[in-house]
Amino acid sequence: MKRYLMIFEGRVQGVGFRYTTYDLARSLSLTGHVRNLMNGNVEVEIQGSEESFNLFLKGVLKGNGFIRVTDYSTKEIPVVEDEKSYKIIG
């Protein structure tokens, strides 16, 4: 199990980005959270298997027709033990 902190840039606020990540994370049994940042970017913390993470990232980058990710960063961070769900913050 791994956990990643991701920052997404582009047209990622006001286009259903957080709800897209929520649906993807839940369908792949991933945990963590998503939240909008004041600078227009979106922060995601995601935890689970490497395979599920890769499918999640592929789905997020595909988007929903309105989302347009122009850049993103990924950093591995410590696993949060006993986390049970994926949440939208804010």
N, C-alpha and C positions, 0 to 999 in steps of 0.2 A: 504494500500500500504506500502511496505517495500523496503529497499535498503540494499544490502549486499556488502561488500568487501571480495573477495575470492582470495586466492593464491593457485595455483595448482603446484604441483611438479611431477617430473617423466619425461617421454618422451613426452614433451608438446610443444617443439619448433621444427619447421621444419617438422611437420607432419600434418599440416592443423588444428591445435587446434583452432586458432583464427577464422578461417572461419567456423568451426563447431559451435563454440559458437554464431557467427553472425547469421547463418542460424536458429539455435534453438531459439535464442532470438527474432528474427523477427517473426518466426512462432508462438510464444507464446505471442506476443505483449509486450515484455519486453524492457526496455530502459537501457542505460548505455554504457560501453565501455570495451574493452579488449586490453591488450598490453603485449608484451614480456618484461621481466625484464633482467637485465644484468647478473644475477646469474643463468639463465637457467629456471627459473620459469615463470609462466604467471599470471598476475593480471587481475581480472575481477571485475567490479562494475556492479551490476545488480539490476534493480528496477522493481517492479510490484507486482502482487498478490502472496500470499503465495503458492497457488496451482500451478501457472505458474512457480514460482521459483523451486518448488519441481520437476516438470516435466523437467525443464531446467537442474537441477543438475543430474537427472537420465540419461538424454541424453548425457551430457558431460562425465559422468563416463563410459557410454557404449562406447563412442568414435566412431571412424571411421575405426577401424581395424589397424591403425598405432599408435594412441594415447594410451599411457599407464600412467594413473594417479596413482602414488604411495602414494600420501598424498595430503590433501588439508585442508585449514583452512577457516572458515567463521566468519565474524564479522558484526553485524548489525551497519549501519551508517545512518546519517540523509538523508532523502528523498530529492532529487533535484527537486524542483518545475518546472513545464513547460518543462521538458526534453521530447523530442519527438522521439528520435531514439536511436539505438544501433550502436556504431562506433568501427571500428578497428583503433587503434592508432599505427602508425609506420609501 
